[in-house]
């Protein structure tokens, strides 16, 4: 199984992370070295991947899925906005028709 690790800035110890690839990690995170106790803020750029080729493929797949999800969310929001406008126009027309009927009576 693939894993990613961080190199301690103080002693150089290899600290295994819970991340499989760089794309799984947040932008910044705190790591404490189990060997020397150094605690520091690291970024995803500091992560070393065991199998870089597999990670690139995995990250590409994750980005593709993310893009599809964001696209479907955008379409859903657009449909919701259009439906809101349509409902408001229909209510306005109904209100106008009622006002005209009240004037005739």
N, C-alpha and C positions, 0 to 999 in steps of 0.2 A: 504494500500500500504506500502511496505517496504521502509525503509530509513536508512541511515547511518549518524552517527554524530561524532563529535570530542569533547573531554573534554578540555576546556581552561586550559592551564598550570598555569595561574595566579589566576583565581577566581573559576575555577571548573564548569563554566557555560557549559551547553550542547549546542553546536553549530551544527545546522543541516547543512549538506553538500548537494551539488547537486548530490552526488553519491548514488546509490541504494545499492551497495555492495562494498566491499573492492577491488574486481577485476576491478571495473569500474574506480578507482582512479589512477592518475599517481603516480610514485614512490615518488615524493616530491611535495608539494604545499604549498602556503601561505594562512593562515586563520587569519582574524581579528575578535576578539571577539566583538559582538555587545553590550555586557554589560560593560566590563571594558576597551575596546580599545586595549588590548594586541594583538600584531601582531607577529606571529611566523611561522616558517617553520615546517610543519608536514609531516609525511610519511603515506603511505597506512597502515602501521602497527599500526598507532595511531587511525585508524577508528574503531568505535564500531558499529556493525550491530544490527538492531532491531530484525531481524529474521535470525539467523545464519544458520539454516538448509536450508532455502530457498536460501540464498546467496551461500552456498556451491554447491547446485545443479545448480544454475544459472551460477556460475563461471566454473563449470565442463562442462556445455554445451557450454559456450563461448570458453573455451580452445579447445574443440573438433572441433568447427567451425573454429577457428583460425588454428588449425593443418591441417585441410582439405584444407584451403585456401593456407597455406604455401606449402603443398605438391603439389597442382595443379600449383602453381607458379614455384616451382622447376622443375616440369616436363615440363612446358612450356619453361623455360630457357634452359633445356637440349635439347629439340626438336629444339629450335632456334639455339643452338650451333652446333648440328649435321647437320642442314640444311645449315648453313654457311660453314661448312667444305665441305659438298657435293657440294655446288655451286662453291667453290674455286677449288676443284679437277676437276670438270667438265670444268671450264674455263681454267685450266692449260692443260688439255688433248686437248681441242680445240685449244689452242695456239700452242701446240706441233705438232698437225696434220697440222696446217697451215704452220708452219716452214718447215715440211717435204715436203709439196706440193710445197712450194717456192723453195726448194733445187732441186726438180725434174725438175722444169721449168727452 
